[in-house]
C-alpha cells in the first residue's frame, strides 16, 4: 500500500486505490494492511506520514464498504 523505498508520501486516495485493487480479488475479511520492516530505514517524520496515509486510505475504503 505504501512504498518504503522512497521518501515520497503517498496520498490517502492513492492508498485507497491500491486497496480497492486488492479487494477486486480478495474478500475484505481476509485483507490486512500493514508495512514490512522497511519503515525503520526512513526518517521518522516520513515513516509517520506514510503510516498516516495508510490509515486514512484504509478509512476511505472502510466507509465505502459499509
Secondary structure as a PSIPRED ss2 file (coil, helix, strand):
# PSIPRED VFORMAT (PSIPRED V4.0)

   1 X C   1.000  0.000  0.000
   2 X C   1.000  0.000  0.000
   3 X C   1.000  0.000  0.000
   4 X C   1.000  0.000  0.000
   5 X C   1.000  0.000  0.000
   6 X C   1.000  0.000  0.000
   7 X C   1.000  0.000  0.000
   8 X C   1.000  0.000  0.000
   9 X C   1.000  0.000  0.000
  10 X C   1.000  0.000  0.000
  11 X C   1.000  0.000  0.000
  12 X H   0.000  1.000  0.000
  13 X H   0.000  1.000  0.000
  14 X H   0.000  1.000  0.000
  15 X H   0.000  1.000  0.000
  16 X H   0.000  1.000  0.000
  17 X H   0.000  1.000  0.000
  18 X H   0.000  1.000  0.000
  19 X H   0.000  1.000  0.000
  20 X H   0.000  1.000  0.000
  21 X H   0.000  1.000  0.000
  22 X H   0.000  1.000  0.000
  23 X H   0.000  1.000  0.000
  24 X C   1.000  0.000  0.000
  25 X C   1.000  0.000  0.000
  26 X C   1.000  0.000  0.000
  27 X C   1.000  0.000  0.000
  28 X H   0.000  1.000  0.000
  29 X H   0.000  1.000  0.000
  30 X H   0.000  1.000  0.000
  31 X C   1.000  0.000  0.000
  32 X C   1.000  0.000  0.000
  33 X C   1.000  0.000  0.000
  34 X C   1.000  0.000  0.000
  35 X C   1.000  0.000  0.000
  36 X C   1.000  0.000  0.000
  37 X H   0.000  1.000  0.000
  38 X H   0.000  1.000  0.000
  39 X H   0.000  1.000  0.000
  40 X H   0.000  1.000  0.000
  41 X H   0.000  1.000  0.000
  42 X C   1.000  0.000  0.000
  43 X C   1.000  0.000  0.000
  44 X H   0.000  1.000  0.000
  45 X H   0.000  1.000  0.000
  46 X H   0.000  1.000  0.000
  47 X H   0.000  1.000  0.000
  48 X H   0.000  1.000  0.000
  49 X H   0.000  1.000  0.000
  50 X H   0.000  1.000  0.000
  51 X H   0.000  1.000  0.000
  52 X H   0.000  1.000  0.000
  53 X H   0.000  1.000  0.000
  54 X H   0.000  1.000  0.000
  55 X H   0.000  1.000  0.000
  56 X H   0.000  1.000  0.000
  57 X H   0.000  1.000  0.000
  58 X H   0.000  1.000  0.000
  59 X H   0.000  1.000  0.000
  60 X H   0.000  1.000  0.000
  61 X H   0.000  1.000  0.000
  62 X H   0.000  1.000  0.000
  63 X H   0.000  1.000  0.000
  64 X H   0.000  1.000  0.000
  65 X H   0.000  1.000  0.000
  66 X C   1.000  0.000  0.000
